[in-house]
Each structure stands twice: as structure tokens, then as C-alpha cells.
Amino acid sequence: MKIAVLISGRGSNLQSLIDACSDDDFPVDISLVISNKADALGLKRASEVSIPTKVFNHKDFSTREEFDTAMSDAIEASGAEFICLAGFMRLLSDDFVKSWRDKLINIHPSLLPSFKGLHVHEQVIERGARFSGCTVHFVRSAMDEGPILAQAVVPVLPDDTADTLGARVLEQEHIIYPLALRLIAEGKVRVSGERAIIDGHKTPNISLTNPEK
Ligand code: GAR
């Protein structure tokens, strides 16, 4: 399966996908990396392994729709049939989301549907949540909404800062994103209503401690 990855910054999740794809057994190739920021570190990570990159600066477009259409055209031209958002910090237009429905996934650093939006780890600590984690989900029009494909859970420790919690969550992001993508590429995932169902798994979620169950 050929995919495009959309980023805005550091690109550590992109790196986890690049690393997974470097394994011959992993059924995915990255055909394009798009960033809306020219200085995104993730662009360097892609170039280092000769993955084509493109920058679309949203400020160069008069509407969100025009920006999204330019990205969509580039993604199709690259041969990608599926999109992974990896720290892409722009809302996508309804048209974009509709035309890539069930072919567009995102990773978010909380246990959705709790703690959507920005400054997630700060929100978690402020609310005194005992657990946090990360979620891979299909993208729908509303922000951080859509059928949940995979989650991992981490404890929130009493002396956590947003940085220490964020680092603990990020470690898990790098595990579940490639896992979720592999399941899709192997044709094991179907969306039914608002649930993503993984064939051969008893529940639609992946258990962190034993991913095969
Ligand atoms: C990741 O923690 C990702 O979950 C988050 O941005 C970070 C990007 O880091 N995404 C969102 O908050 C989307 N709502 P990265 O550039 O190192 O992958």
C-alpha cells in the first residue's frame, strides 16, 4: 500500500513509519511526505531516505479548500492511496475528509474521545487523570473525531510535567502507529458505523501488552 504522510514539525511519528517501512515484510511504502511548514524537521528525515517531499504553505492559499485541493492533487499524483496524519496541525476541509473517507488516519496523544485539541498533556495533568495514552483513529470532519483503530495506555505519575508525560505517551505512539497501519495494509480493518473492527481480534482495540490478542 502506498501512503502519503502529512506533517507540520518534528516528525518523530513519521520516523517510526519510515523505520517500519524499511522492513521488507512491512506492506507499506511512503510515496510522499507533505508539510505545511518549510522548516519542519520531518522533511529532513524523509529526504535522508530519498522519500519525495512537498511543502504547501497554507498562507499561500486564499481558502482552506484550495490548500486541501493542492495537497490532494499531489497525493494522487504520487500514487498514494492512503494518508497518515503525523502531527499535521491544520484542520482539513469537509471535502478533503469526504474524498479520503476511511483512507485517512491520525494519531492523537490522548485516549480519545477525552482530551481533544491542543496542549493535551497539560489538560490531562490539570484534570488529575490517572491514565493517559494515545489513539490512532480514522479521520472525520470534527477535530479528533472518528472510529478508533488502536490505543495504548500509560500512567500519569504524581510528579509528571507535560514534558515527562508527553515523552511517555510519544514512546507508545511510535509503537501503535506502525501497528495500526500494518493492520490496514493487510486488509484486516473494516469500518462499521463509528467502530473500526479488526478481523481476527476479539476487540477493535489493540492490547498494548499483547498486540496479538
Ligand atoms: C504527536 O504527539 C502527535 O500525536 C500530535 O503531535 C505530535 C507530533 O509529533 N498530534 C496531534 O496532537 C494531532 N491532534 P511528531 O511530529 O514528532 O510526530
Residues whose N, C-alpha, C, O or C-beta is under 5 A from the ligand:
A	BS01	GAR	G9 R10 G11 S12 N13 L14 A86 G87 I107 H108 P109 G117
